């Protein structure tokens, strides 16, 4: 959902507490900031039965509730939605509850009581911090995957250079060796098939088959086109609706030839 005035995305929050008056106050305060959209429920059991629970940006939960306490609720969330921000917001301040909440993956623990304006302001800050932490984690994971793919591609090109320069290797063995190495530079080597046609000879990975996802490049020798190289994704990657090849993989083939 977006704020109508500045079009910035609102943080969607599920607030669970068996005290309905507190739910009303909390929802009112958080939504008045213009930063949140808050849905409320009076039991963890009802929340867990909802198919939309994974759509929320964060969950705020009381600890002591009649059907299932906040720690039990947290355990279920962590088992099924590992990185969904979870804040335990409770009147129970016992040290053992705090320790159990943190040990089971709560992002923050916040005790009720005192000035309502101050406590909901702090809750607002904790929600935003937890959501930002999750976004940062997702960004880092994506960057790590990208970096790992680049390392694979560089290793592939390095090994290809080594294969080409093996002393005394025959042309056929060199081409077949390169064909066997090329899948290692792609995101899913087990789903990658390669075929090289050089003049009147053909070299393929075992069980080569062609799918709708293909890359093709021409092989030139002394300015003359002498063959082609083809990469095809099969198996689970062949079933993708969108382009199965990463953007960097589209340039990898050009680096090979």
PABAZA-375454 format. One line per 10 residues: number of its first residue (from 1); their letters; for each residue x, y, z of N, C-alpha, C, CB. Coordinates in nm, 2 decimals. Atoms other than C-alpha are relative to their C-alpha. Glycine has a CB too. Example, Ala and Ser with C-alpha at 12.3 -4.5 7.8 and 13.67 -1.06 7.14 Angstrom:
REM residues 2
1) as) 0.09 -0.12 0.00 1.23 -0.45 0.78 0.09 0.12 0.00 -0.10 0.00 0.12  -0.09 -0.11 0.00 1.37 -0.11 0.71 -0.08 0.11 0.08 0.04 0.05 -0.14
REM end
This chain:
REM residues 257
1) xxxxxxxxxx) 0.08 -0.12 0.00 0.00 0.00 0.00 0.09 0.12 0.00 -0.10 0.00 0.12  -0.08 -0.13 0.01 0.12 0.36 -0.07 -0.08 0.11 0.07 0.02 0.03 -0.15  0.05 -0.12 -0.05 0.07 0.68 0.11 -0.05 0.09 -0.12 0.10 0.08 0.09  0.06 -0.08 0.11 -0.16 0.90 -0.11 0.07 0.13 -0.02 -0.15 0.02 0.03  -0.06 -0.14 0.02 0.03 1.22 -0.05 0.14 -0.01 -0.06 0.01 0.06 0.14  -0.13 0.01 0.06 0.39 1.11 -0.11 0.04 -0.13 -0.07 0.10 0.01 0.12  -0.01 0.12 0.07 0.34 0.77 -0.27 0.11 -0.09 0.05 0.03 0.04 -0.15  -0.10 0.09 -0.06 0.60 0.61 -0.04 -0.07 -0.12 0.05 0.08 0.07 0.11  0.06 0.12 -0.05 0.53 0.25 0.05 -0.02 0.00 0.15 0.08 -0.12 -0.04  0.03 0.02 -0.14 0.36 0.19 0.38 0.05 -0.13 0.05 -0.15 0.02 0.03
11) xxxxxxxxxx) -0.04 0.12 -0.06 0.50 -0.07 0.62 -0.12 -0.07 0.05 0.10 0.03 0.11  0.12 0.08 -0.04 0.23 -0.34 0.67 0.04 -0.07 0.13 -0.05 -0.09 -0.11  -0.02 0.06 -0.13 0.21 -0.45 1.03 -0.12 -0.09 0.05 0.03 0.11 0.10  0.11 0.08 -0.06 0.01 -0.73 1.19 0.03 0.01 0.15 0.01 -0.15 -0.04  -0.01 -0.03 -0.15 -0.05 -0.64 1.56 -0.10 -0.10 0.07 -0.03 0.14 0.03  0.08 0.11 -0.07 -0.17 -0.94 1.78 0.01 0.02 0.15 0.06 -0.14 -0.04  0.01 -0.02 -0.14 -0.29 -0.88 2.13 -0.14 -0.03 0.05 0.04 0.15 0.05  0.14 0.04 -0.05 -0.59 -1.01 2.34 -0.06 0.12 0.06 0.01 -0.11 0.09  0.06 -0.12 -0.06 -0.64 -0.65 2.48 -0.05 0.09 -0.12 0.10 0.07 0.09  0.05 -0.08 0.12 -0.87 -0.49 2.21 0.02 0.15 0.02 -0.14 -0.03 -0.01
21) xxxxxxxxxx) -0.02 -0.15 -0.01 -0.84 -0.14 2.36 0.14 0.04 -0.04 -0.03 0.04 0.15  -0.14 -0.03 0.03 -0.46 -0.15 2.33 0.02 -0.02 -0.15 0.09 -0.10 0.08  -0.01 0.02 0.15 -0.49 -0.28 1.97 -0.05 0.13 -0.07 -0.08 -0.12 -0.04  0.06 -0.12 0.06 -0.72 0.02 1.89 0.10 0.12 0.01 -0.13 0.03 0.06  -0.09 -0.11 -0.03 -0.48 0.27 2.05 0.13 -0.02 -0.09 0.04 0.01 0.15  -0.12 0.02 0.08 -0.17 0.11 1.88 -0.02 0.02 -0.14 0.05 -0.14 0.03  0.03 -0.02 0.14 -0.33 0.10 1.54 -0.01 0.15 -0.03 -0.13 -0.08 -0.04  0.02 -0.14 0.02 -0.44 0.46 1.57 0.13 0.08 0.00 -0.09 0.06 0.11  -0.12 -0.08 -0.01 -0.10 0.59 1.68 0.09 -0.03 -0.12 0.07 -0.04 0.13  -0.09 0.04 0.11 0.10 0.39 1.42 -0.04 0.05 -0.13 0.02 -0.15 0.00
31) xxxxxxxxxx) 0.05 -0.05 0.13 -0.12 0.48 1.13 0.00 0.15 -0.01 -0.14 -0.05 -0.02  -0.01 -0.15 0.00 -0.12 0.85 1.23 0.13 0.05 -0.04 -0.04 0.06 0.14  -0.13 -0.04 0.04 0.25 0.86 1.16 0.01 0.01 -0.15 0.11 -0.09 0.05  0.00 0.00 0.15 0.17 0.80 0.79 0.10 -0.10 -0.05 0.04 0.14 -0.05  -0.10 0.10 0.04 0.43 0.52 0.78 -0.05 -0.14 0.00 0.12 0.01 0.10  0.04 0.14 -0.02 0.23 0.21 0.86 -0.15 -0.02 -0.04 0.01 -0.04 0.15  0.14 0.06 0.01 -0.08 0.01 0.77 -0.01 -0.11 0.10 -0.03 -0.04 -0.15  0.01 0.10 -0.11 -0.19 -0.19 1.07 -0.13 -0.08 0.00 0.02 0.07 0.13  0.11 0.10 -0.01 -0.41 -0.50 1.08 0.01 -0.05 0.14 -0.01 -0.11 -0.11  0.00 0.05 -0.14 -0.51 -0.63 1.43 -0.08 -0.13 0.01 -0.06 0.10 0.09
41) xxxxxxxxxx) 0.06 0.13 -0.03 -0.60 -0.97 1.56 0.01 -0.02 0.15 0.05 -0.12 -0.08  -0.01 0.02 -0.14 -0.68 -1.08 1.91 0.05 -0.14 0.05 -0.14 0.01 0.06  -0.06 0.12 -0.04 -0.52 -1.42 1.91 0.11 -0.05 -0.10 -0.10 -0.11 0.01  -0.11 0.06 0.09 -0.20 -1.59 1.77 -0.06 -0.11 -0.08 0.12 -0.04 0.09  0.06 0.11 0.08 -0.41 -1.89 1.67 -0.07 0.05 -0.13 -0.10 -0.08 0.09  0.07 -0.05 0.11 -0.62 -1.68 1.44 0.10 0.05 -0.10 -0.09 0.11 0.04  -0.10 -0.05 0.09 -0.31 -1.51 1.30 0.07 -0.11 -0.08 0.11 0.07 0.08  -0.07 0.12 0.07 -0.14 -1.85 1.22 -0.09 -0.07 -0.10 0.05 -0.09 0.11  0.09 0.06 0.10 -0.45 -1.97 1.04 -0.02 0.09 -0.12 -0.13 -0.03 0.07  0.02 -0.09 0.11 -0.44 -1.67 0.81 0.10 -0.03 -0.12 0.02 0.14 0.05
51) xxxxxxxxxx) -0.09 0.03 0.11 -0.30 -1.73 0.46 0.08 0.13 -0.04 -0.08 -0.05 -0.12  -0.07 -0.13 0.03 -0.19 -1.36 0.44 0.11 0.04 0.09 -0.11 0.11 -0.01  -0.10 -0.04 -0.10 0.05 -1.37 0.73 0.13 0.03 -0.06 0.01 -0.11 0.10  -0.13 -0.02 0.06 0.35 -1.39 0.50 0.01 0.13 -0.08 0.03 -0.11 -0.09  0.00 -0.12 0.08 0.25 -1.07 0.32 0.03 0.13 0.09 -0.14 0.03 -0.06  -0.03 -0.11 -0.09 0.32 -0.85 0.63 0.15 0.03 0.00 -0.05 -0.02 0.14  -0.14 -0.04 -0.01 0.64 -0.65 0.66 0.05 -0.03 0.15 0.02 0.15 -0.03  -0.04 0.02 -0.14 0.64 -0.70 1.04 -0.12 -0.05 0.09 0.06 0.12 0.06  0.10 0.05 -0.10 0.46 -0.87 1.33 0.03 0.06 0.14 -0.01 -0.15 0.00  -0.01 -0.05 -0.14 0.40 -0.71 1.67 -0.09 -0.09 0.09 -0.03 0.15 0.02
61) xxxxxxxxxx) 0.08 0.09 -0.08 0.28 -0.95 1.94 0.01 0.02 0.15 0.03 -0.15 -0.04  0.00 0.01 -0.14 0.18 -0.96 2.30 0.06 -0.13 0.04 -0.14 0.02 0.06  -0.06 0.13 -0.05 0.34 -1.23 2.52 -0.12 -0.09 0.06 0.10 0.03 0.11  0.10 0.08 -0.07 0.05 -1.35 2.75 -0.13 0.01 -0.07 -0.01 0.04 0.15  0.13 0.00 0.07 -0.25 -1.45 2.54 -0.06 -0.14 0.03 0.01 0.02 -0.15  0.07 0.13 -0.04 -0.51 -1.73 2.62 0.03 -0.12 -0.08 -0.14 0.03 0.01  -0.01 0.13 0.08 -0.47 -1.97 2.33 0.14 -0.04 -0.03 -0.08 0.02 -0.13  -0.14 0.03 0.03 -0.10 -1.94 2.25 0.08 0.12 0.03 0.02 -0.04 -0.15  -0.07 -0.12 -0.05 0.16 -1.71 2.41 0.09 0.05 -0.11 0.08 -0.03 0.12  -0.08 -0.07 0.10 0.39 -1.48 2.22 0.12 -0.08 -0.04 0.04 0.13 0.04
71) xxxxxxxxxx) -0.12 0.08 0.03 0.69 -1.71 2.24 -0.03 -0.11 -0.09 0.07 -0.05 0.13  0.05 0.11 0.09 0.50 -2.00 2.09 -0.03 0.05 -0.14 -0.12 -0.07 0.07  0.03 -0.06 0.13 0.37 -1.77 1.82 0.13 0.03 -0.08 -0.08 0.13 0.03  -0.13 -0.03 0.06 0.73 -1.65 1.75 0.06 -0.13 -0.06 0.09 0.06 0.10  -0.06 0.12 0.05 0.85 -2.01 1.72 -0.06 -0.05 -0.13 -0.01 -0.11 0.10  0.07 0.04 0.12 0.58 -2.09 1.46 0.05 0.09 -0.12 -0.15 0.01 0.02  -0.04 -0.09 0.11 0.68 -1.78 1.26 0.14 -0.03 -0.04 -0.01 0.15 0.05  -0.14 0.03 0.04 1.05 -1.86 1.27 0.01 -0.13 -0.08 0.09 0.00 0.12  -0.01 0.13 0.07 0.98 -2.21 1.15 -0.05 0.01 -0.14 -0.09 -0.11 0.08  0.06 -0.01 0.13 0.78 -2.10 0.85 0.04 0.13 -0.08 -0.15 -0.01 0.01
81) xxxxxxxxxx) -0.03 -0.13 0.06 0.89 -1.74 0.78 0.12 0.06 0.07 -0.12 0.10 0.00  -0.12 -0.02 -0.08 1.25 -1.72 0.90 0.04 0.14 0.03 0.11 -0.07 -0.06  -0.05 -0.13 -0.01 1.33 -1.36 0.84 -0.11 0.11 0.02 0.08 0.04 -0.12  0.10 -0.10 -0.02 0.99 -1.19 0.90 0.01 0.07 0.13 -0.14 -0.08 0.00  -0.03 -0.07 -0.13 1.05 -0.92 1.16 -0.11 -0.02 0.10 0.00 0.15 -0.03  0.09 0.03 -0.11 0.89 -1.00 1.49 0.04 0.07 0.13 0.00 -0.16 0.03  -0.02 -0.08 -0.12 0.86 -0.77 1.79 -0.09 -0.04 0.11 -0.01 0.15 -0.03  0.08 0.04 -0.11 0.74 -0.89 2.13 -0.02 0.12 0.08 0.07 -0.11 0.08  0.04 -0.12 -0.07 0.55 -0.61 2.29 -0.09 -0.04 0.11 -0.07 0.10 -0.10  0.08 0.07 -0.11 0.43 -0.72 2.63 0.02 0.07 0.14 0.05 -0.14 0.01
91) xxxxxxxxxx) 0.00 -0.05 -0.14 0.36 -0.62 2.99 0.08 -0.09 0.09 -0.14 0.01 0.06  -0.08 0.09 -0.09 0.56 -0.92 3.12 0.15 0.04 -0.02 -0.02 -0.15 -0.04  -0.13 -0.05 0.01 0.91 -0.79 3.20 0.10 -0.10 0.06 0.02 0.13 0.06  -0.10 0.10 -0.06 1.07 -1.11 3.35 0.12 -0.02 -0.09 -0.08 -0.13 0.03  -0.12 0.02 0.07 1.42 -1.17 3.25 0.00 -0.12 -0.09 0.12 0.00 0.09  0.00 0.13 0.08 1.36 -1.53 3.14 -0.09 0.02 -0.12 -0.06 -0.11 0.09  0.08 -0.02 0.12 1.09 -1.41 2.90 0.08 0.08 -0.11 -0.13 0.08 0.03  -0.09 -0.07 0.09 1.33 -1.16 2.74 0.10 -0.09 -0.06 0.07 0.12 0.07  -0.10 0.09 0.05 1.60 -1.42 2.71 -0.06 -0.10 -0.10 0.07 -0.08 0.11  0.06 0.10 0.09 1.36 -1.68 2.56 -0.04 0.07 -0.14 -0.12 -0.06 0.07
101) xxxxxxxxxx) 0.04 -0.07 0.12 1.23 -1.42 2.31 0.12 0.02 -0.09 -0.06 0.14 0.03  -0.12 -0.03 0.08 1.58 -1.32 2.19 0.06 -0.14 -0.06 0.10 0.07 0.08  -0.06 0.13 0.04 1.70 -1.69 2.18 -0.09 -0.06 -0.11 0.00 -0.09 0.12  0.09 0.06 0.10 1.40 -1.78 1.96 -0.02 0.09 -0.13 -0.14 -0.03 0.06  -0.01 -0.08 0.12 1.47 -1.50 1.71 -0.09 0.12 -0.01 -0.05 -0.09 -0.11  0.07 -0.13 0.00 1.27 -1.20 1.82 0.09 0.11 -0.04 -0.07 0.03 0.14  -0.09 -0.11 0.04 1.41 -0.89 1.65 0.01 0.10 0.12 -0.06 0.07 -0.12  -0.01 -0.09 -0.11 1.32 -0.67 1.95 -0.10 -0.04 0.11 -0.03 0.15 -0.05  0.09 0.03 -0.11 1.16 -0.70 2.29 -0.03 0.14 0.06 0.06 -0.10 0.11  0.04 -0.13 -0.05 0.96 -0.40 2.42 -0.11 -0.02 0.10 -0.05 0.09 -0.12
111) xxxxxxxxxx) 0.10 0.02 -0.11 0.78 -0.37 2.75 -0.10 0.11 0.00 0.08 0.00 0.14  0.11 -0.09 -0.01 0.44 -0.21 2.78 0.01 0.08 0.13 -0.13 -0.07 -0.01  0.01 -0.08 -0.13 0.37 0.06 3.04 0.06 0.14 -0.02 0.07 -0.07 0.11  -0.05 -0.13 0.01 0.44 0.42 3.10 -0.08 0.09 -0.09 0.14 0.00 -0.04  0.06 -0.10 0.09 0.36 0.71 2.87 -0.04 -0.07 -0.13 0.09 0.12 -0.02  0.03 0.07 0.12 0.16 0.57 2.58 0.06 0.06 -0.13 -0.15 0.00 -0.02  -0.06 -0.07 0.11 0.29 0.83 2.34 0.14 -0.04 -0.02 -0.01 0.15 0.01  -0.14 0.03 0.00 0.65 0.75 2.43 0.02 -0.15 -0.04 0.07 0.03 0.13  -0.02 0.14 0.03 0.60 0.37 2.42 -0.04 -0.04 -0.14 -0.09 -0.08 0.10  0.03 0.03 0.14 0.43 0.37 2.08 0.10 0.07 -0.10 -0.15 0.04 -0.03
121) xxxxxxxxxx) -0.11 -0.06 0.09 0.69 0.61 1.94 0.12 -0.10 0.00 0.04 0.13 0.06  -0.11 0.09 0.00 0.95 0.36 2.05 -0.03 -0.13 -0.08 0.04 -0.04 0.15  0.04 0.12 0.08 0.75 0.07 1.90 0.01 0.03 -0.15 -0.14 -0.04 0.04  -0.02 -0.04 0.14 0.74 0.27 1.57 0.14 -0.01 -0.04 -0.06 0.14 -0.01  -0.14 0.01 0.03 1.11 0.30 1.58 0.05 -0.14 -0.02 0.09 0.08 0.10  -0.05 0.14 0.00 1.17 -0.07 1.65 -0.06 -0.07 -0.12 -0.05 -0.07 0.13  0.06 0.06 0.12 0.93 -0.17 1.37 0.09 0.04 -0.13 -0.14 0.04 -0.02  -0.08 -0.05 0.11 1.12 0.05 1.12 0.14 -0.06 0.00 0.00 0.15 0.00  -0.14 0.06 -0.01 1.46 -0.08 1.24 0.00 -0.14 -0.04 0.05 0.02 0.14  0.01 0.14 0.03 1.35 -0.44 1.21 -0.02 -0.02 -0.15 -0.11 -0.07 0.08
131) xxxxxxxxxx) 0.03 0.01 0.14 1.21 -0.39 0.86 0.12 0.04 -0.08 -0.12 0.09 -0.04  -0.12 -0.05 0.07 1.52 -0.20 0.75 0.11 -0.11 0.01 0.05 0.13 0.05  -0.10 0.10 -0.02 1.74 -0.48 0.89 -0.03 -0.12 -0.10 0.00 -0.05 0.15  0.04 0.11 0.10 1.54 -0.74 0.68 0.04 0.04 -0.14 -0.15 -0.03 0.02  -0.03 -0.04 0.13 1.58 -0.53 0.37 0.15 0.00 -0.03 -0.06 0.15 -0.03  -0.14 0.00 0.01 1.95 -0.49 0.43 0.05 -0.14 -0.02 0.07 0.07 0.12  -0.04 0.14 0.02 1.98 -0.86 0.47 -0.03 -0.06 -0.13 -0.07 -0.09 0.11  0.04 0.05 0.13 1.79 -0.93 0.15 0.10 0.05 -0.11 -0.14 0.04 -0.03  -0.09 -0.06 0.10 2.02 -0.69 -0.04 0.13 -0.07 0.01 0.01 0.15 0.03  -0.13 0.07 -0.01 2.33 -0.85 0.10 0.00 -0.14 -0.06 0.04 -0.01 0.15
141) xxxxxxxxxx) 0.02 0.14 0.05 2.20 -1.20 0.01 0.01 0.01 -0.16 -0.12 -0.07 0.05  0.00 -0.02 0.15 2.13 -1.08 -0.35 0.14 0.03 -0.05 -0.10 0.10 -0.04  -0.13 -0.04 0.05 2.47 -0.92 -0.38 0.10 -0.12 0.01 0.05 0.12 0.08  -0.09 0.12 -0.01 2.64 -1.24 -0.25 -0.02 -0.09 -0.11 -0.03 -0.06 0.14  0.03 0.09 0.11 2.46 -1.44 -0.51 0.06 0.05 -0.13 -0.15 -0.02 -0.02  -0.06 -0.06 0.12 2.57 -1.20 -0.78 0.15 -0.02 0.00 -0.04 0.15 -0.01  -0.15 0.01 -0.01 2.93 -1.20 -0.66 0.04 -0.15 -0.02 0.05 0.04 0.14  -0.03 0.14 0.02 2.93 -1.58 -0.65 -0.01 -0.04 -0.14 -0.09 -0.09 0.09  0.01 0.03 0.15 2.81 -1.60 -1.01 0.11 0.06 -0.08 -0.14 0.06 -0.05  -0.11 -0.07 0.07 3.08 -1.35 -1.12 0.13 -0.08 0.02 0.02 0.14 0.05
151) xxxxxxxxxx) -0.12 0.08 -0.03 3.34 -1.57 -0.95 0.00 -0.13 -0.08 0.01 -0.03 0.15  0.01 0.12 0.08 3.21 -1.88 -1.13 0.03 0.03 -0.14 -0.14 -0.05 0.01  -0.03 -0.03 0.14 3.23 -1.70 -1.46 0.14 0.03 -0.03 -0.08 0.12 -0.04  -0.14 -0.02 0.02 3.58 -1.58 -1.41 0.08 -0.13 0.01 0.05 0.10 0.11  -0.07 0.13 -0.01 3.69 -1.92 -1.29 -0.01 -0.08 -0.13 -0.05 -0.08 0.11  0.03 0.07 0.13 3.53 -2.07 -1.61 0.09 0.06 -0.11 -0.15 0.02 -0.04  -0.09 -0.06 0.11 3.72 -1.82 -1.84 0.14 -0.04 0.03 -0.02 0.15 0.00  -0.14 0.03 -0.04 4.04 -1.89 -1.65 0.03 -0.15 -0.04 0.03 0.02 0.15  -0.02 0.14 0.03 4.00 -2.27 -1.69 0.00 -0.02 -0.15 -0.10 -0.09 0.07  0.01 0.01 0.15 3.91 -2.23 -2.06 0.14 0.04 -0.06 -0.11 0.09 -0.05
161) xxxxxxxxxx) -0.13 -0.05 0.05 4.23 -2.03 -2.11 0.11 -0.11 0.02 0.04 0.13 0.07  -0.10 0.11 -0.03 4.43 -2.31 -1.94 -0.02 -0.12 -0.10 -0.02 -0.05 0.14  0.03 0.12 0.08 4.26 -2.58 -2.15 0.05 0.03 -0.15 -0.15 -0.03 -0.01  -0.04 -0.04 0.14 4.33 -2.39 -2.48 0.15 -0.01 -0.01 -0.05 0.14 -0.04  -0.14 -0.01 0.01 4.70 -2.36 -2.39 0.08 -0.13 0.05 0.05 0.12 0.08  -0.06 0.12 -0.04 4.77 -2.72 -2.29 0.10 -0.04 -0.11 -0.10 -0.12 0.03  -0.09 0.04 0.11 5.09 -2.82 -2.48 -0.03 -0.13 -0.06 0.14 0.00 0.06  0.01 0.12 0.07 5.05 -3.07 -2.75 -0.15 -0.05 -0.01 0.08 -0.11 0.06  0.14 0.05 0.00 4.67 -3.10 -2.71 -0.06 0.01 -0.15 -0.09 0.08 0.09  0.06 0.00 0.14 4.48 -3.19 -3.03 -0.12 0.09 0.00 -0.05 -0.15 -0.04
171) xxxxxxxxxx) 0.11 -0.09 0.02 4.21 -2.96 -3.17 -0.13 -0.06 0.05 -0.01 0.04 -0.14  0.12 0.06 -0.05 3.94 -3.21 -3.10 -0.01 -0.01 0.15 -0.01 -0.14 -0.06  0.00 0.01 -0.15 4.04 -3.27 -2.74 -0.02 0.14 0.06 0.13 -0.07 0.05  0.01 -0.13 -0.05 4.07 -2.90 -2.69 -0.14 0.05 0.00 0.10 0.10 -0.07  0.13 -0.05 0.01 3.73 -2.82 -2.82 -0.10 -0.08 0.09 -0.05 -0.02 -0.15  0.08 0.07 -0.09 3.57 -3.10 -2.63 0.02 0.03 0.15 0.02 -0.15 -0.02  -0.03 -0.05 -0.14 3.74 -2.99 -2.31 -0.06 0.13 0.03 0.15 0.01 0.02  0.07 -0.13 -0.02 3.61 -2.64 -2.36 -0.15 -0.02 0.02 0.03 0.09 -0.12  0.14 0.03 -0.01 3.26 -2.77 -2.41 -0.04 -0.05 0.14 -0.04 -0.10 -0.11  0.03 0.06 -0.13 3.28 -2.97 -2.09 0.02 0.11 0.11 0.09 -0.11 0.03
181) xxxxxxxxxx) -0.03 -0.10 -0.10 3.41 -2.66 -1.90 -0.11 0.11 0.01 0.13 0.06 -0.02  0.09 -0.12 0.01 3.15 -2.40 -2.02 -0.11 -0.01 0.10 -0.05 0.01 -0.14  0.11 0.00 -0.10 2.86 -2.52 -1.79 0.04 0.05 0.13 -0.06 -0.14 0.01  -0.04 -0.04 -0.14 3.07 -2.44 -1.48 -0.01 0.15 0.02 0.14 -0.04 0.02  0.02 -0.14 -0.01 3.03 -2.07 -1.56 -0.14 0.05 0.01 0.07 0.06 -0.11  0.14 -0.03 0.00 2.65 -2.08 -1.55 -0.06 -0.03 0.14 -0.08 -0.07 -0.11  0.07 0.01 -0.14 2.41 -2.05 -1.25 -0.04 -0.14 0.03 -0.12 0.09 0.00  0.04 0.14 -0.02 2.30 -2.41 -1.29 0.07 -0.10 -0.09 -0.15 -0.02 -0.01  -0.08 0.08 0.09 2.58 -2.63 -1.44 -0.07 -0.13 -0.04 0.13 -0.03 0.06  0.07 0.12 0.03 2.36 -2.94 -1.42 -0.11 0.01 -0.10 -0.05 -0.07 0.13
191) xxxxxxxxxx) 0.11 -0.02 0.09 2.09 -2.78 -1.63 0.06 0.06 -0.13 -0.10 0.09 0.06  -0.06 -0.07 0.11 2.34 -2.64 -1.89 0.05 -0.10 -0.10 0.11 0.10 0.05  -0.05 0.08 0.11 2.39 -2.81 -2.23 0.08 0.09 -0.10 -0.12 -0.07 -0.07  -0.08 -0.07 0.09 2.66 -2.70 -2.47 0.03 -0.08 -0.13 0.13 0.05 0.06  -0.04 0.06 0.13 2.72 -2.77 -2.84 0.09 0.09 -0.08 -0.13 -0.04 -0.08  -0.09 -0.08 0.09 3.01 -2.65 -3.06 0.00 -0.07 -0.13 0.14 0.02 0.07  -0.02 0.05 0.14 3.01 -2.70 -3.43 0.11 0.08 -0.06 -0.13 0.02 -0.09  -0.12 -0.06 0.06 3.35 -2.63 -3.58 0.03 -0.07 -0.13 0.12 -0.01 0.10  -0.02 0.05 0.13 3.38 -2.67 -3.95 -0.10 -0.12 -0.02 0.14 -0.04 -0.04  0.08 0.12 0.02 3.25 -3.03 -4.01 -0.02 -0.09 0.12 0.04 -0.08 -0.12
201) xxxxxxxxxx) 0.00 0.08 -0.12 3.28 -3.15 -3.65 -0.09 0.06 0.10 0.14 -0.02 0.05  0.09 -0.05 -0.10 3.04 -3.13 -3.36 0.05 -0.06 0.14 -0.15 -0.05 -0.03  -0.04 0.03 -0.13 3.12 -3.14 -2.99 -0.11 0.04 0.10 0.14 0.06 0.04  0.12 -0.03 -0.09 2.85 -3.16 -2.71 0.03 -0.05 0.14 -0.13 -0.06 -0.06  0.01 0.06 -0.14 2.80 -3.21 -2.34 -0.08 -0.13 -0.01 -0.05 0.10 0.10  0.08 0.13 0.00 2.66 -3.56 -2.26 -0.15 0.03 0.00 0.03 -0.08 0.11  0.14 -0.01 0.00 2.29 -3.58 -2.35 -0.05 0.14 -0.04 -0.06 -0.03 0.13  0.04 -0.13 0.04 2.27 -3.24 -2.52 -0.14 0.00 -0.06 0.10 0.05 -0.11  0.14 -0.02 0.06 1.92 -3.12 -2.59 -0.03 0.15 0.00 -0.11 -0.07 0.09  0.03 -0.14 0.02 1.78 -2.79 -2.70 -0.14 0.04 0.06 0.00 0.04 -0.15
211) xxxxxxxxxx) 0.13 -0.04 -0.06 1.51 -2.59 -2.52 -0.03 0.14 -0.05 0.01 0.00 0.16  0.04 -0.14 0.04 1.34 -2.25 -2.56 0.10 0.10 0.04 -0.14 0.03 0.05  -0.10 -0.09 -0.05 1.62 -2.09 -2.37 0.14 -0.03 -0.05 0.01 0.00 0.16  -0.12 0.03 0.08 1.92 -2.08 -2.60 0.09 0.13 -0.01 -0.02 -0.06 -0.13  -0.09 -0.11 0.04 2.23 -1.86 -2.65 0.08 -0.05 -0.12 0.10 0.03 0.12  -0.08 0.04 0.12 2.42 -1.87 -2.98 0.10 0.11 -0.03 -0.09 -0.02 -0.12  -0.11 -0.10 0.04 2.75 -1.71 -3.09 0.07 -0.07 -0.12 0.09 0.03 0.12  -0.08 0.05 0.11 2.96 -1.74 -3.40 0.14 -0.01 0.03 -0.02 0.09 -0.13  -0.14 0.01 -0.02 3.31 -1.86 -3.40 0.08 0.04 -0.12 0.04 -0.15 0.03  -0.07 -0.05 0.12 3.55 -1.67 -3.62 0.15 -0.03 0.02 -0.01 0.16 -0.01
221) xxxxxxxxxx) -0.14 0.03 0.01 3.90 -1.77 -3.72 0.06 0.08 -0.12 0.03 -0.15 -0.01  -0.06 -0.08 0.11 4.12 -1.52 -3.91 -0.11 0.07 -0.08 0.09 -0.09 -0.09  0.10 -0.08 0.07 3.81 -1.32 -3.99 -0.11 -0.08 -0.07 0.06 0.09 -0.09  0.09 0.08 0.07 3.62 -1.61 -4.13 -0.09 -0.08 0.10 0.07 -0.10 -0.10  0.09 0.07 -0.09 3.31 -1.77 -3.96 0.03 -0.15 -0.03 -0.15 0.03 -0.02  -0.03 0.14 0.01 3.41 -2.13 -3.89 -0.09 -0.09 0.08 0.15 -0.03 0.04  0.09 0.08 -0.08 3.14 -2.25 -3.66 -0.09 0.08 0.09 0.08 -0.10 0.08  0.10 -0.06 -0.10 2.89 -2.19 -3.38 0.02 -0.06 0.13 -0.14 -0.01 -0.05  0.01 0.05 -0.14 2.86 -2.23 -3.01 -0.14 0.03 0.05 0.11 0.06 0.09  0.13 -0.01 -0.04 2.53 -2.29 -2.85 -0.01 -0.05 0.15 -0.10 -0.08 -0.09
231) xxxxxxxxxx) 0.03 0.04 -0.14 2.42 -2.30 -2.48 -0.15 -0.01 0.02 0.07 0.10 0.10  0.15 0.02 -0.02 2.08 -2.43 -2.38 -0.02 -0.04 0.14 -0.05 -0.10 -0.10  0.04 0.04 -0.13 1.91 -2.45 -2.04 -0.11 -0.10 -0.01 -0.05 0.13 0.08  0.10 0.11 0.00 1.71 -2.77 -1.98 -0.05 -0.02 0.15 0.06 -0.13 -0.05  0.05 0.03 -0.13 1.53 -2.92 -1.68 -0.08 0.12 0.06 0.12 -0.02 0.10  0.09 -0.10 -0.07 1.38 -2.68 -1.42 0.02 0.14 -0.06 0.03 0.00 0.14  -0.02 -0.13 0.05 1.54 -2.37 -1.58 -0.08 0.02 -0.13 0.14 0.03 -0.02  0.06 -0.01 0.13 1.38 -2.45 -1.92 -0.15 0.04 0.02 0.01 -0.13 -0.08  0.14 -0.02 -0.02 1.03 -2.41 -1.76 -0.03 0.15 0.05 -0.05 -0.09 0.11  0.02 -0.14 -0.04 1.08 -2.04 -1.66 -0.07 0.08 -0.11 0.14 0.07 0.03
241) xxxxxxxxxx) 0.07 -0.08 0.09 0.85 -1.79 -1.81 0.09 0.12 -0.05 -0.13 0.06 0.07  -0.09 -0.11 0.04 1.10 -1.50 -1.80 0.14 -0.06 -0.04 0.02 0.09 0.12  -0.13 0.04 0.05 1.45 -1.51 -1.94 0.08 -0.08 0.10 0.08 0.12 -0.05  -0.07 0.09 -0.10 1.64 -1.80 -1.77 0.14 0.04 0.02 -0.01 -0.14 -0.05  -0.14 -0.04 0.00 1.98 -1.65 -1.85 0.02 0.13 0.08 0.06 0.01 -0.14  -0.03 -0.13 -0.07 2.13 -1.39 -1.61 0.06 0.09 -0.11 0.10 -0.03 0.11  -0.05 -0.10 0.09 2.23 -1.07 -1.78 0.15 -0.02 -0.03 -0.02 0.15 0.05  -0.14 0.02 0.02 2.60 -1.15 -1.72 0.03 -0.12 -0.08 0.07 -0.01 0.14  -0.02 0.12 0.08 2.56 -1.49 -1.87 -0.02 0.02 -0.15 -0.10 -0.11 0.04  0.01 -0.03 0.14 2.45 -1.33 -2.19 0.13 0.06 -0.06 -0.12 0.10 -0.02
251) xxxxxxx) -0.13 -0.05 0.04 2.79 -1.17 -2.21 0.11 -0.10 0.01 0.04 0.13 0.07  -0.10 0.11 -0.02 2.98 -1.48 -2.09 0.04 -0.07 -0.13 -0.05 -0.10 0.10  -0.02 0.07 0.12 2.94 -1.65 -2.42 0.09 0.08 -0.10 -0.13 -0.04 -0.07  -0.08 -0.08 0.09 3.09 -1.36 -2.61 0.15 0.00 0.06 -0.05 0.15 0.00  -0.13 0.01 -0.05 3.39 -1.38 -2.37 0.07 -0.13 -0.03 0.00 0.02 0.15  -0.05 0.13 0.03 3.43 -1.75 -2.45 0.06 0.00 -0.14 -0.10 -0.11 0.01  -0.04 0.00 0.14 3.45 -1.69 -2.83 0.10 0.11 -0.03 -0.12 0.00 -0.09
REM end
